[in-house]
Amino acid sequence: MSWLKQLSSSWQKNQLQRPELASMFTKPMAGQWVAIDCEMTGLNPKKHHLLSVAAIHINGDTIDTGNGLHLVCKPPVMPDRDTIIIHGLRTADVEHGMSYDEMLALLLPFIDNRPIVGFCPQIDTGFLNPLVKHYMGTHLPNEVIDVRQLYSRRMVGSTQSIPGQSQHLTNILAHYDIPELGTHDAYNDAIMTAMAFMHVR
């Protein structure tokens, strides 16, 4: 870790308002990651809302699908009919969901200090970080790994020319003959992201 990263991590830790989460700022063990996927009512954190989040541990060459999290949240505004087509979560599915604080009380210890793996994870963390900051006083300190970027780097120099292929998770899955489990379900997406990561890392 560079001195700049150390300084940033130290500053973040000083902002921490929940001492029980201090281990998030420790050095992660090698070969441990957490795959994350979120479902939202849209892609703009300023006007859309988080509906569900799934997280699955990756330990070495094993995806721990039996002990993952899939948390459904109650948003401040119920999803409308147009967005239900995208994420599949109806008002009936989320109106009895947990609060964002209840969700983070389970999610953050599960993430702990593991690097976060996602497909375009900047979108997911864009929704999570404002909630995390409100909950614990600072943003997620974890390294964030984008499977799409890893795949693009791996394909550089390949005989295939793929400027746009890596824009979709389904294309990466097809490239490695990974079965699709059904998209726009946070838990399935997290599993597929983890499987793709196993191939491209």
CYANA upper distance limits for C-alpha pairs under 8 A (distance plus 0.5 A):
  1 MET  CA      5 LYS  CA      6.63
  1 MET  CA      6 GLN  CA      6.95
  2 SER  CA      6 GLN  CA      6.71
  3 TRP  CA      7 LEU  CA      6.52
  4 LEU  CA      8 SER  CA      6.70
  5 LYS  CA      9 SER  CA      6.51
  6 GLN  CA     10 SER  CA      6.49
  7 LEU  CA     11 TRP  CA      6.64
  8 SER  CA     12 GLN  CA      6.65
  9 SER  CA     13 LYS  CA      6.59
  9 SER  CA     25 PHE  CA      7.41
  9 SER  CA    141 PRO  CA      7.17
 10 SER  CA     14 ASN  CA      6.79
 11 TRP  CA     15 GLN  CA      7.12
 12 GLN  CA     16 LEU  CA      7.10
 12 GLN  CA    138 THR  CA      6.46
 12 GLN  CA    139 HIS  CA      8.03
 12 GLN  CA    141 PRO  CA      7.78
 13 LYS  CA     22 ALA  CA      7.74
 13 LYS  CA     25 PHE  CA      7.24
 13 LYS  CA    138 THR  CA      8.24
 15 GLN  CA    137 GLY  CA      6.08
 15 GLN  CA    138 THR  CA      6.35
 16 LEU  CA     22 ALA  CA      8.10
 16 LEU  CA    136 MET  CA      6.18
 16 LEU  CA    137 GLY  CA      5.60
 16 LEU  CA    138 THR  CA      6.44
 17 GLN  CA    136 MET  CA      5.48
 17 GLN  CA    137 GLY  CA      5.81
 18 ARG  CA     22 ALA  CA      7.92
 18 ARG  CA    136 MET  CA      5.97
 18 ARG  CA    137 GLY  CA      8.33
 21 LEU  CA    108 LEU  CA      8.08
 21 LEU  CA    109 PRO  CA      7.29
 21 LEU  CA    112 ASP  CA      7.95
 22 ALA  CA     26 THR  CA      8.03
 23 SER  CA    112 ASP  CA      6.99
 23 SER  CA    113 ASN  CA      6.98
 24 MET  CA    109 PRO  CA      8.39
 24 MET  CA    111 ILE  CA      8.39
 24 MET  CA    112 ASP  CA      5.13
 24 MET  CA    113 ASN  CA      4.61
 24 MET  CA    114 ARG  CA      8.31
 24 MET  CA    141 PRO  CA      7.52
 24 MET  CA    142 ASN  CA      7.87
 25 PHE  CA    113 ASN  CA      6.70
 25 PHE  CA    141 PRO  CA      7.00
 25 PHE  CA    142 ASN  CA      8.22
 26 THR  CA    113 ASN  CA      6.76
 27 LYS  CA    113 ASN  CA      7.32
 28 PRO  CA     32 GLN  CA      7.80
 28 PRO  CA    113 ASN  CA      5.84
 28 PRO  CA    114 ARG  CA      6.04
 28 PRO  CA    115 PRO  CA      7.93
 29 MET  CA    114 ARG  CA      8.13
 31 GLY  CA     58 ILE  CA      8.33
 31 GLY  CA     59 ASN  CA      6.45
 31 GLY  CA     60 GLY  CA      5.24
 32 GLN  CA     57 HIS  CA      7.87
 32 GLN  CA     58 ILE  CA      6.25
 32 GLN  CA     59 ASN  CA      5.34
 32 GLN  CA     60 GLY  CA      6.72
 32 GLN  CA    114 ARG  CA      6.63
 32 GLN  CA    115 PRO  CA      7.91
 33 TRP  CA     57 HIS  CA      6.51
 33 TRP  CA     58 ILE  CA      5.58
 33 TRP  CA     59 ASN  CA      7.21
 33 TRP  CA    114 ARG  CA      5.40
 33 TRP  CA    115 PRO  CA      5.50
 33 TRP  CA    116 ILE  CA      6.59
 33 TRP  CA    117 VAL  CA      7.22
 34 VAL  CA     55 ALA  CA      6.88
 34 VAL  CA     56 ILE  CA      5.98
 34 VAL  CA     57 HIS  CA      4.99
 34 VAL  CA     58 ILE  CA      6.20
 34 VAL  CA    111 ILE  CA      6.81
 34 VAL  CA    114 ARG  CA      6.51
 34 VAL  CA    115 PRO  CA      6.79
 34 VAL  CA    116 ILE  CA      5.63
 34 VAL  CA    117 VAL  CA      6.35
 35 ALA  CA     55 ALA  CA      6.00
 35 ALA  CA     56 ILE  CA      5.70
 35 ALA  CA     57 HIS  CA      6.88
 35 ALA  CA     58 ILE  CA      7.61
 35 ALA  CA    116 ILE  CA      6.42
 35 ALA  CA    117 VAL  CA      5.02
 35 ALA  CA    118 GLY  CA      6.24
 35 ALA  CA    190 ALA  CA      6.13
 35 ALA  CA    191 ILE  CA      7.91
 35 ALA  CA    193 THR  CA      7.20
 35 ALA  CA    194 ALA  CA      6.11
 36 ILE  CA     53 VAL  CA      7.67
 36 ILE  CA     54 ALA  CA      6.13
 36 ILE  CA     55 ALA  CA      4.98
 36 ILE  CA     56 ILE  CA      7.18
 36 ILE  CA    116 ILE  CA      7.26
 36 ILE  CA    117 VAL  CA      6.71
 36 ILE  CA    118 GLY  CA      6.06
 36 ILE  CA    121 PRO  CA      8.31
 36 ILE  CA    190 ALA  CA      5.84
 37 ASP  CA     53 VAL  CA      6.27
 37 ASP  CA     54 ALA  CA      5.89
 37 ASP  CA     55 ALA  CA      7.20
 37 ASP  CA    118 GLY  CA      7.01
 37 ASP  CA    119 PHE  CA      8.32
 37 ASP  CA    121 PRO  CA      8.20
 37 ASP  CA    124 ASP  CA      7.24
 37 ASP  CA    186 ALA  CA      5.76
 37 ASP  CA    187 TYR  CA      7.60
 37 ASP  CA    189 ASP  CA      6.73
 37 ASP  CA    190 ALA  CA      5.61
 38 CYS  CA     50 LEU  CA      7.67
 38 CYS  CA     51 LEU  CA      7.94
 38 CYS  CA     52 SER  CA      6.10
 38 CYS  CA     53 VAL  CA      4.80
 38 CYS  CA     54 ALA  CA      6.88
 38 CYS  CA    124 ASP  CA      6.31
 38 CYS  CA    186 ALA  CA      6.02
 39 GLU  CA     50 LEU  CA      6.74
 39 GLU  CA     51 LEU  CA      6.01
 39 GLU  CA     52 SER  CA      5.69
 39 GLU  CA     53 VAL  CA      6.92
 39 GLU  CA     87 HIS  CA      6.69
 39 GLU  CA    184 HIS  CA      7.58
 39 GLU  CA    185 ASP  CA      7.84
 39 GLU  CA    186 ALA  CA      6.50
 40 MET  CA     48 HIS  CA      7.39
 40 MET  CA     49 HIS  CA      6.00
 40 MET  CA     50 LEU  CA      4.91
 40 MET  CA     51 LEU  CA      5.61
 40 MET  CA     52 SER  CA      7.57
 40 MET  CA     87 HIS  CA      7.63
 41 THR  CA     48 HIS  CA      5.93
 41 THR  CA     49 HIS  CA      5.98
 41 THR  CA     50 LEU  CA      7.16
 41 THR  CA     51 LEU  CA      7.46
 41 THR  CA     79 PRO  CA      6.64
 41 THR  CA     83 THR  CA      6.34
 41 THR  CA     84 ILE  CA      8.35
 41 THR  CA     87 HIS  CA      7.86
 42 GLY  CA     48 HIS  CA      5.74
 42 GLY  CA     49 HIS  CA      7.60
 42 GLY  CA     83 THR  CA      7.78
 43 LEU  CA     48 HIS  CA      7.18
 43 LEU  CA    123 ILE  CA      7.60
 44 ASN  CA     48 HIS  CA      5.99
 45 PRO  CA     49 HIS  CA      7.10
 45 PRO  CA    126 GLY  CA      6.96
 45 PRO  CA    127 PHE  CA      5.82
 49 HIS  CA     75 PRO  CA      6.56
 49 HIS  CA     76 PRO  CA      8.05
 49 HIS  CA     77 VAL  CA      8.06
 49 HIS  CA    127 PHE  CA      8.03
 50 LEU  CA     73 CYS  CA      7.70
 50 LEU  CA     75 PRO  CA      7.03
 50 LEU  CA    127 PHE  CA      7.10
 50 LEU  CA    128 LEU  CA      8.43
 51 LEU  CA     72 VAL  CA      6.53
 51 LEU  CA     73 CYS  CA      5.65
 51 LEU  CA     74 LYS  CA      7.17
 51 LEU  CA     75 PRO  CA      6.74
 51 LEU  CA     89 LEU  CA      8.24
 51 LEU  CA     94 VAL  CA      7.58
 52 SER  CA     70 HIS  CA      7.67
 52 SER  CA     71 LEU  CA      5.98
 52 SER  CA     72 VAL  CA      4.82
 52 SER  CA     73 CYS  CA      6.05
 52 SER  CA    186 ALA  CA      7.28
 53 VAL  CA     69 LEU  CA      8.32
 53 VAL  CA     70 HIS  CA      6.36
 53 VAL  CA     71 LEU  CA      5.89
 53 VAL  CA     72 VAL  CA      7.22
 53 VAL  CA    186 ALA  CA      6.48
 53 VAL  CA    187 TYR  CA      8.14
 54 ALA  CA     68 GLY  CA      7.77
 54 ALA  CA     69 LEU  CA      5.76
 54 ALA  CA     70 HIS  CA      4.78
 54 ALA  CA     71 LEU  CA      6.77
 54 ALA  CA    186 ALA  CA      5.84
 54 ALA  CA    187 TYR  CA      5.51
 54 ALA  CA    190 ALA  CA      6.84
 55 ALA  CA     68 GLY  CA      6.20
 55 ALA  CA     69 LEU  CA      5.66
 55 ALA  CA     70 HIS  CA      7.21
 55 ALA  CA    107 LEU  CA      8.18
 55 ALA  CA    110 PHE  CA      8.45
 55 ALA  CA    111 ILE  CA      8.17
 55 ALA  CA    187 TYR  CA      7.72
 55 ALA  CA    190 ALA  CA      6.93
 56 ILE  CA     63 ILE  CA      7.70
 56 ILE  CA     64 ASP  CA      6.87
 56 ILE  CA     65 THR  CA      6.80
 56 ILE  CA     67 ASN  CA      7.71
 56 ILE  CA     68 GLY  CA      5.01
 56 ILE  CA     69 LEU  CA      7.03
 56 ILE  CA    190 ALA  CA      7.21
 56 ILE  CA    191 ILE  CA      7.56
 56 ILE  CA    194 ALA  CA      8.31
 57 HIS  CA     63 ILE  CA      6.67
 57 HIS  CA     64 ASP  CA      5.95
 57 HIS  CA     65 THR  CA      8.04
 57 HIS  CA     67 ASN  CA      8.34
 57 HIS  CA     68 GLY  CA      7.28
 58 ILE  CA     62 THR  CA      6.27
 58 ILE  CA     63 ILE  CA      5.09
 58 ILE  CA     64 ASP  CA      6.60
 58 ILE  CA    194 ALA  CA      7.62
 59 ASN  CA     63 ILE  CA      6.86
 59 ASN  CA     64 ASP  CA      7.77
 61 ASP  CA    198 MET  CA      7.59
 63 ILE  CA    191 ILE  CA      8.32
 63 ILE  CA    194 ALA  CA      7.46
 63 ILE  CA    195 MET  CA      8.15
 64 ASP  CA     68 GLY  CA      7.33
 65 THR  CA    191 ILE  CA      7.73
 69 LEU  CA    107 LEU  CA      8.05
 69 LEU  CA    187 TYR  CA      8.25
 70 HIS  CA    186 ALA  CA      7.74
 70 HIS  CA    187 TYR  CA      6.49
 71 LEU  CA     98 MET  CA      8.22
 71 LEU  CA    103 MET  CA      7.02
 72 VAL  CA     93 ASP  CA      8.45
 72 VAL  CA     94 VAL  CA      6.86
 72 VAL  CA     97 GLY  CA      5.72
 72 VAL  CA     98 MET  CA      6.92
 72 VAL  CA    103 MET  CA      8.44
 73 CYS  CA     94 VAL  CA      6.47
 73 CYS  CA     95 GLU  CA      8.49
 73 CYS  CA     96 HIS  CA      8.39
 73 CYS  CA     97 GLY  CA      4.86
 73 CYS  CA     98 MET  CA      5.17
 73 CYS  CA     99 SER  CA      6.27
 73 CYS  CA    100 TYR  CA      6.87
 73 CYS  CA    103 MET  CA      7.50
 74 LYS  CA     78 MET  CA      8.33
 74 LYS  CA     94 VAL  CA      5.55
 74 LYS  CA     95 GLU  CA      5.88
 74 LYS  CA     96 HIS  CA      6.95
 74 LYS  CA     97 GLY  CA      5.02
 74 LYS  CA     98 MET  CA      6.13
 74 LYS  CA     99 SER  CA      6.27
 74 LYS  CA    100 TYR  CA      8.01
 75 PRO  CA     94 VAL  CA      7.88
 75 PRO  CA     95 GLU  CA      8.31
 75 PRO  CA     99 SER  CA      8.24
 78 MET  CA     91 THR  CA      6.37
 78 MET  CA     94 VAL  CA      8.21
 78 MET  CA     95 GLU  CA      7.95
 79 PRO  CA     83 THR  CA      6.91
 79 PRO  CA     84 ILE  CA      7.07
 79 PRO  CA     89 LEU  CA      8.19
 79 PRO  CA     90 ARG  CA      7.27
 79 PRO  CA     91 THR  CA      6.74
 80 ASP  CA     84 ILE  CA      6.90
 81 ARG  CA     85 ILE  CA      7.51
 82 ASP  CA     86 ILE  CA      8.17
 83 THR  CA     87 HIS  CA      7.05
 83 THR  CA     88 GLY  CA      8.42
 84 ILE  CA     88 GLY  CA      5.31
 84 ILE  CA     89 LEU  CA      6.14
 84 ILE  CA     90 ARG  CA      6.53
 86 ILE  CA    184 HIS  CA      7.37
 87 HIS  CA    184 HIS  CA      5.82
 87 HIS  CA    185 ASP  CA      7.42
 88 GLY  CA    184 HIS  CA      7.73
 88 GLY  CA    185 ASP  CA      8.12
 89 LEU  CA     93 ASP  CA      6.26
 89 LEU  CA     94 VAL  CA      7.40
 90 ARG  CA     94 VAL  CA      7.12
 91 THR  CA     95 GLU  CA      6.17
 92 ALA  CA     96 HIS  CA      7.95
 93 ASP  CA     97 GLY  CA      7.80
 98 MET  CA    102 GLU  CA      6.40
 98 MET  CA    103 MET  CA      6.73
 99 SER  CA    103 MET  CA      6.72
100 TYR  CA    104 LEU  CA      6.67
100 TYR  CA    131 LEU  CA      7.61
101 ASP  CA    105 ALA  CA      6.62
101 ASP  CA    131 LEU  CA      8.39
101 ASP  CA    135 TYR  CA      7.00
102 GLU  CA    106 LEU  CA      7.27
103 MET  CA    107 LEU  CA      6.53
104 LEU  CA    108 LEU  CA      6.00
104 LEU  CA    132 VAL  CA      7.68
104 LEU  CA    135 TYR  CA      8.13
105 ALA  CA    109 PRO  CA      7.60
106 LEU  CA    110 PHE  CA      7.04
107 LEU  CA    111 ILE  CA      6.69
108 LEU  CA    112 ASP  CA      6.35
111 ILE  CA    116 ILE  CA      8.18
113 ASN  CA    141 PRO  CA      8.41
113 ASN  CA    142 ASN  CA      6.61
114 ARG  CA    142 ASN  CA      7.08
114 ARG  CA    143 GLU  CA      8.18
115 PRO  CA    142 ASN  CA      5.89
115 PRO  CA    143 GLU  CA      5.21
115 PRO  CA    144 VAL  CA      6.27
115 PRO  CA    145 ILE  CA      7.54
116 ILE  CA    142 ASN  CA      7.00
116 ILE  CA    143 GLU  CA      6.63
116 ILE  CA    144 VAL  CA      5.24
116 ILE  CA    145 ILE  CA      6.47
117 VAL  CA    121 PRO  CA      7.61
117 VAL  CA    144 VAL  CA      6.58
117 VAL  CA    145 ILE  CA      5.30
117 VAL  CA    146 ASP  CA      6.64
117 VAL  CA    147 VAL  CA      7.42
117 VAL  CA    193 THR  CA      8.16
117 VAL  CA    194 ALA  CA      7.87
117 VAL  CA    197 PHE  CA      8.15
118 GLY  CA    144 VAL  CA      8.22
118 GLY  CA    145 ILE  CA      6.90
118 GLY  CA    146 ASP  CA      5.90
118 GLY  CA    147 VAL  CA      6.53
118 GLY  CA    190 ALA  CA      7.98
118 GLY  CA    193 THR  CA      6.72
118 GLY  CA    194 ALA  CA      8.34
119 PHE  CA    146 ASP  CA      5.99
119 PHE  CA    147 VAL  CA      5.75
119 PHE  CA    148 ARG  CA      6.37
119 PHE  CA    169 LEU  CA      7.57
119 PHE  CA    193 THR  CA      6.89
120 CYS  CA    124 ASP  CA      8.09
120 CYS  CA    146 ASP  CA      6.21
120 CYS  CA    147 VAL  CA      7.84
120 CYS  CA    148 ARG  CA      7.14
121 PRO  CA    125 THR  CA      6.59
121 PRO  CA    144 VAL  CA      7.71
121 PRO  CA    145 ILE  CA      7.90
121 PRO  CA    146 ASP  CA      6.53
122 GLN  CA    126 GLY  CA      6.27
123 ILE  CA    127 PHE  CA      7.20
124 ASP  CA    128 LEU  CA      6.72
125 THR  CA    129 ASN  CA      5.97
126 GLY  CA    130 PRO  CA      7.84
127 PHE  CA    131 LEU  CA      7.76
128 LEU  CA    132 VAL  CA      6.48
129 ASN  CA    133 LYS  CA      6.41
129 ASN  CA    139 HIS  CA      5.71
129 ASN  CA    140 LEU  CA      6.81
130 PRO  CA    134 HIS  CA      6.78
130 PRO  CA    139 HIS  CA      7.75
131 LEU  CA    135 TYR  CA      6.64
132 VAL  CA    136 MET  CA      6.44
132 VAL  CA    137 GLY  CA      7.79
132 VAL  CA    138 THR  CA      7.20
132 VAL  CA    139 HIS  CA      6.27
132 VAL  CA    140 LEU  CA      7.32
133 LYS  CA    137 GLY  CA      5.09
133 LYS  CA    138 THR  CA      4.76
133 LYS  CA    139 HIS  CA      5.43
133 LYS  CA    140 LEU  CA      8.35
134 HIS  CA    138 THR  CA      7.96
146 ASP  CA    150 LEU  CA      6.97
147 VAL  CA    151 TYR  CA      6.61
147 VAL  CA    193 THR  CA      7.79
147 VAL  CA    196 ALA  CA      7.67
147 VAL  CA    197 PHE  CA      6.35
147 VAL  CA    200 VAL  CA      7.86
148 ARG  CA    152 SER  CA      6.71
148 ARG  CA    166 SER  CA      6.22
148 ARG  CA    167 GLN  CA      7.40
148 ARG  CA    169 LEU  CA      8.07
149 GLN  CA    153 ARG  CA      6.71
149 GLN  CA    166 SER  CA      8.45
150 LEU  CA    154 ARG  CA      6.71
150 LEU  CA    200 VAL  CA      6.68
150 LEU  CA    201 ARG  CA      7.31
151 TYR  CA    155 MET  CA      6.73
151 TYR  CA    166 SER  CA      7.27
151 TYR  CA    172 ILE  CA      8.06
151 TYR  CA    200 VAL  CA      6.30
152 SER  CA    156 VAL  CA      6.93
152 SER  CA    166 SER  CA      6.78
154 ARG  CA    158 SER  CA      8.40
154 ARG  CA    200 VAL  CA      7.57
155 MET  CA    160 GLN  CA      8.00
155 MET  CA    162 ILE  CA      8.16
162 ILE  CA    166 SER  CA      7.67
165 GLN  CA    171 ASN  CA      6.46
165 GLN  CA    172 ILE  CA      8.04
166 SER  CA    171 ASN  CA      7.02
166 SER  CA    172 ILE  CA      6.88
167 GLN  CA    171 ASN  CA      8.40
168 HIS  CA    172 ILE  CA      7.51
169 LEU  CA    173 LEU  CA      6.74
169 LEU  CA    193 THR  CA      8.10
170 THR  CA    174 ALA  CA      6.60
170 THR  CA    180 GLU  CA      7.89
171 ASN  CA    175 HIS  CA      6.65
172 ILE  CA    176 TYR  CA      7.05
172 ILE  CA    196 ALA  CA      7.39
173 LEU  CA    177 ASP  CA      6.43
173 LEU  CA    178 ILE  CA      5.27
173 LEU  CA    179 PRO  CA      7.37
173 LEU  CA    180 GLU  CA      7.67
173 LEU  CA    192 MET  CA      8.12
173 LEU  CA    196 ALA  CA      6.84
174 ALA  CA    178 ILE  CA      6.53
174 ALA  CA    179 PRO  CA      8.09
176 TYR  CA    196 ALA  CA      8.22
176 TYR  CA    199 HIS  CA      7.88
178 ILE  CA    192 MET  CA      8.35
178 ILE  CA    195 MET  CA      7.91
178 ILE  CA    196 ALA  CA      8.09
180 GLU  CA    192 MET  CA      7.64
181 LEU  CA    188 ASN  CA      6.32
181 LEU  CA    189 ASP  CA      8.22
181 LEU  CA    192 MET  CA      7.80
182 GLY  CA    188 ASN  CA      6.97
182 GLY  CA    189 ASP  CA      8.14
183 THR  CA    188 ASN  CA      7.12
183 THR  CA    189 ASP  CA      6.41
184 HIS  CA    188 ASN  CA      8.26
184 HIS  CA    189 ASP  CA      7.18
185 ASP  CA    189 ASP  CA      6.45
186 ALA  CA    190 ALA  CA      6.55
187 TYR  CA    191 ILE  CA      6.81
188 ASN  CA    192 MET  CA      6.69
189 ASP  CA    193 THR  CA      6.46
190 ALA  CA    194 ALA  CA      6.61
191 ILE  CA    195 MET  CA      6.73
192 MET  CA    196 ALA  CA      6.63
193 THR  CA    197 PHE  CA      6.59
194 ALA  CA    198 MET  CA      6.81
195 MET  CA    199 HIS  CA      7.29
196 ALA  CA    200 VAL  CA      6.90
197 PHE  CA    201 ARG  CA      6.14
